[in-house]
Amino acid sequence: MADTGLIVVRDVYKRYGRKRILTGVELTVPQGQVMALLGANGAGKSTLMRIISGLAKPDRGEVILGGVSTRKAGHEIRRYIGLVAHAPLLYDNLSAWDNLMFYARLYDIQEPGARIEAVLHAIDLWPRRHDVVRTYSRGMTQRLAIGRAILHDPPVLLLDEPDTGLDPASAETLARLIRTLGASNRAILLTTHNLERAVSWADSVTLLADGKIAQTATAAALTTATVREWLAATGSLPA
């Protein structure tokens, strides 16, 4: 696989104790593209996300972001990454504005007010900017979590099951946001259990099974039925 992406994973292995989680994963996400990563529970999707984000180290192999190996880049590489995992990492008793201002200070963002305003408009939360997060719906909270992740304008965005628990209207709003972000010269890697969303939200779909990439194709060449066949062939269909 040619190393032409903002995200490049080369021959990554990871085990916990005697359990092998990843066994030679190879993938590339080009600039301006959204890749959906599918797999059964326990397939290693979250582990791979943690390795790409720098929160975990591979036992073997390497991750290259924007041409720089994360092994050599140190902690500064995290400014290159926006991560939305299962916890939104937001303060419920603060407003959207105050949450983003807190993170803007952590990232030493110059003129934070202007950047926060731009992000809140992008995630359609400007009218609710002064409301505390505990009053938000699940969809609004998830959009604010993405706003936190893109606040420092990272070229790499990692979304680990961002659609979990969303109603259809909130999911469609999230889909529009992901498409917009993917078209803005970022590389986005997302995981989801929803096959329809994987095919419609992403530019490419990749299946992780038995610790490695089992299938990958452009979303335009796929149907939900095709992806379901992939999952069935690897024993990855949900129960």
Beta strands, then each sheet from edge to edge (+ up, - down):
strand 1: 7-16
strand 2: 19-29
strand 3: 34-38
strand 4: 60-65
strand 5: 68-69
strand 6: 81-84
strand 7: 156-160
strand 8: 187-191
strand 9: 204-209
strand 10: 212-218
sheet 1: 2+ 1- 4+ 5-
sheet 2: 6+ 7+ 8+ 3+ 9+ 10-
end
